[in-house]
Amino acid sequence: MIKSIAQFILALNSNEKKTQVAAGFSWGVLLALLPAGNVFWIALFLLSLFLKHNHGAKLLVTAILKLAMPLIYPFTDMIGWAILNAGELRPFFTTLYNMPFVPFTRFNNTLVAGGLAAGMVLWIPVFILMNTLIPLYRNSFLPKIANSKIVKAVKELPFISKIGDAVTALKEMRDANTGVM
């Protein structure tokens, strides 16, 4: 987990493409909204491993939002219930349920259906929002934050210093692999 946090911090504060960091945020939101352990979640997670985005951002956002999910589940449950009880879609869902293997996706669970729908709808707005906020953060807030007394004091904490060491090590490895001096 420390390595993921370090990768995210390095990407956010470096010249990594803002679109890759924003895509990592979007993937994190999608994966957080789906209940873990079903076939949809596993398939989306495996798919995300083959796509180019910041995996540190994805894992960090997923972990943080999973902590808030008990507050969000009532909304995804309502969305899922509305989708699964839409009269026009009942024959389609009945056909899906009678197919082999498809019931293992738990598509007929209101949390799965609502989380998948909400995640797919929020993917592009989160991407656009983060794509807009990352340059603002890099250009305006990062210089001010880096020189503040609070940040200097927090850097002295043992856990934070380990993350800082991991960020430094990752940066050195990346620079060595790309030939940057």
C-alpha positions as CSV (number, residue, x, y, z in Angstrom):
1,M,0.0,0.0,0.0
2,I,2.9,2.4,0.8
3,K,4.3,1.8,-2.7
4,S,0.9,2.6,-4.3
5,I,0.7,5.8,-2.2
6,A,4.2,6.7,-3.2
7,Q,3.4,6.1,-6.9
8,F,0.4,8.3,-6.7
9,I,2.3,11.1,-5.0
10,L,5.1,10.8,-7.5
11,A,2.6,10.9,-10.4
12,L,0.7,13.8,-9.0
13,N,3.8,15.9,-8.4
14,S,5.7,15.0,-11.5
15,N,5.3,15.4,-15.2
16,E,3.2,12.2,-15.6
17,K,0.4,12.9,-17.9
18,K,-2.6,14.4,-16.1
19,T,-4.9,12.2,-18.2
20,Q,-3.3,9.0,-16.7
21,V,-3.7,10.3,-13.2
22,A,-7.3,11.4,-13.9
23,A,-8.1,7.9,-15.4
24,G,-6.7,6.3,-12.3
25,F,-9.1,8.4,-10.2
26,S,-12.0,7.4,-12.5
27,W,-11.1,3.7,-12.2
28,G,-10.9,4.0,-8.5
29,V,-14.4,5.5,-8.3
30,L,-15.8,2.8,-10.5
31,L,-14.2,0.0,-8.5
32,A,-15.2,1.5,-5.2
33,L,-18.9,1.8,-6.1
34,L,-19.1,-1.9,-7.0
35,P,-19.2,-4.4,-4.2
36,A,-15.9,-6.3,-4.2
37,G,-15.8,-10.1,-4.8
38,N,-18.3,-10.4,-7.7
39,V,-17.4,-11.2,-11.2
40,F,-18.0,-7.7,-12.5
41,W,-15.6,-6.2,-10.0
42,I,-12.9,-8.9,-10.7
43,A,-13.3,-8.5,-14.5
44,L,-13.1,-4.7,-14.3
45,F,-10.1,-4.8,-12.0
46,L,-8.3,-7.2,-14.3
47,L,-9.2,-5.1,-17.4
48,S,-7.9,-2.0,-15.6
49,L,-4.5,-3.7,-15.2
50,F,-4.0,-3.8,-18.9
51,L,-5.0,-0.2,-19.6
52,K,-2.6,2.8,-19.2
53,H,-3.5,4.9,-16.2
54,N,-2.0,5.6,-12.7
55,H,-2.6,2.4,-10.7
56,G,-1.5,4.1,-7.5
57,A,-4.3,6.7,-7.9
58,K,-6.8,3.9,-8.6
59,L,-5.8,1.9,-5.6
60,L,-5.8,4.9,-3.3
61,V,-9.1,6.2,-4.4
62,T,-10.7,2.8,-4.2
63,A,-9.4,2.2,-0.7
64,I,-10.6,5.7,0.5
65,L,-14.0,5.4,-1.1
66,K,-14.5,1.8,0.2
67,L,-14.4,3.3,3.7
68,A,-17.2,5.7,2.8
69,M,-19.3,3.1,1.0
70,P,-21.7,2.4,4.0
71,L,-22.8,6.0,3.5
72,I,-23.1,5.6,-0.3
73,Y,-24.8,2.2,-0.4
74,P,-28.3,3.5,0.2
75,F,-28.0,5.6,-3.0
76,T,-26.6,2.8,-5.1
77,D,-29.2,0.5,-3.7
78,M,-32.0,2.9,-4.9
79,I,-30.4,3.2,-8.3
80,G,-30.0,-0.6,-8.6
81,W,-33.6,-1.2,-7.5
82,A,-34.9,1.3,-10.1
83,I,-32.9,-0.4,-12.9
84,L,-33.8,-4.0,-11.9
85,N,-37.5,-3.1,-11.5
86,A,-37.8,-1.2,-14.8
87,G,-40.7,-3.0,-16.5
88,E,-39.1,-2.7,-20.0
89,L,-35.9,-4.4,-18.8
90,R,-37.5,-7.4,-17.0
91,P,-37.5,-9.7,-20.0
92,F,-33.9,-8.9,-20.6
93,F,-32.9,-9.6,-17.0
94,T,-34.9,-12.8,-17.0
95,T,-33.0,-14.0,-20.1
96,L,-29.7,-13.0,-18.5
97,Y,-30.6,-14.9,-15.3
98,N,-31.4,-18.0,-17.2
99,M,-28.0,-18.1,-19.1
100,P,-25.2,-20.1,-17.8
101,F,-22.5,-18.3,-15.7
102,V,-24.2,-14.9,-15.9
103,P,-25.9,-15.2,-12.5
104,F,-22.4,-15.4,-10.9
105,T,-22.0,-11.8,-11.9
106,R,-24.7,-11.0,-9.3
107,F,-26.2,-8.5,-11.8
108,N,-29.5,-9.0,-10.1
109,N,-28.2,-7.6,-6.8
110,T,-29.4,-4.0,-6.3
111,L,-25.9,-2.9,-5.0
112,V,-24.1,-4.4,-8.0
113,A,-26.5,-3.0,-10.6
114,G,-26.6,0.4,-8.9
115,G,-22.9,0.6,-8.3
116,L,-22.1,-0.4,-11.9
117,A,-24.5,2.1,-13.3
118,A,-23.4,4.9,-11.0
119,G,-19.7,4.1,-11.7
120,M,-20.2,4.1,-15.4
121,V,-22.1,7.4,-15.3
122,L,-19.5,9.1,-13.0
123,W,-16.5,7.8,-14.9
124,I,-16.3,10.7,-17.4
125,P,-17.3,13.5,-15.0
126,V,-14.6,12.4,-12.5
127,F,-12.1,12.1,-15.4
128,I,-12.9,15.7,-16.6
129,L,-12.9,17.1,-13.0
130,M,-9.5,15.5,-12.1
131,N,-8.1,16.5,-15.5
132,T,-9.0,20.1,-14.7
133,L,-7.9,20.0,-11.1
134,I,-4.4,18.4,-11.5
135,P,-2.8,21.3,-13.4
136,L,-4.4,23.7,-10.9
137,Y,-2.9,21.7,-8.1
138,R,0.5,21.4,-9.7
139,N,0.8,25.1,-10.7
140,S,-0.9,26.9,-7.8
141,F,-1.1,24.7,-4.6
142,L,2.0,22.5,-4.8
143,P,4.6,25.2,-4.3
144,K,2.7,26.8,-1.4
145,I,2.0,23.4,0.3
146,A,5.6,22.1,-0.1
147,N,7.1,25.1,1.7
148,S,4.5,25.3,4.6
149,K,5.5,24.6,8.2
150,I,2.8,21.9,8.5
151,V,4.1,19.9,5.7
152,K,7.7,20.1,7.0
153,A,6.5,18.9,10.4
154,V,4.4,16.1,8.9
155,K,7.4,14.9,6.9
156,E,9.1,14.1,10.2
157,L,6.5,11.5,11.2
158,P,7.7,7.9,10.8
159,F,5.0,6.7,8.4
160,I,5.2,9.7,6.3
161,S,9.0,9.5,6.1
162,K,8.7,5.9,4.9
163,I,6.3,7.1,2.1
164,G,8.9,9.9,1.3
165,D,11.6,7.3,1.1
166,A,9.5,5.2,-1.2
167,V,8.8,8.2,-3.4
168,T,12.5,9.0,-3.6
169,A,13.4,5.3,-4.4
170,L,10.7,5.1,-7.1
171,K,11.8,8.4,-8.6
172,E,15.4,7.2,-8.7
173,M,14.4,3.9,-10.3
174,R,12.3,5.6,-12.9
175,D,15.1,8.1,-13.7
176,A,17.6,5.2,-14.0
177,N,15.3,3.3,-16.4
178,T,14.6,6.4,-18.6
179,G,18.2,7.6,-18.5
180,V,17.3,11.0,-16.8
181,M,20.1,12.5,-14.7
